[in-house]
Amino acid sequence: MYNWSVDEEMMKKADPDGYEVWRLEQMINFGEAGEKLPELKVRSYWHILKDRIDPSYRDYLASLLWPNQQVS
């Protein structure tokens, strides 16, 4: 995924965790063909991501990540 408006290298160095959250958010909301979401990273940052992504994507991902729990 190429984002022309963000200096990704500088963002990685300045705030590595913030960069990971931003990158996952971009991948979920906009995605790119052939690029896969890393499940472990999505699970670890879920408490932040769930409020930043599209509600329909949030519900779908939650049902995939936690299939036995009821989604709100």
Summary of the structure (lengths in Angstrom):
residues: 72
radius of gyration: 12.9
end to end distance: 30.6
largest distance: 39.8
contacts: 148
relative contact order: 0.13
helix: 58%
strand: 0%
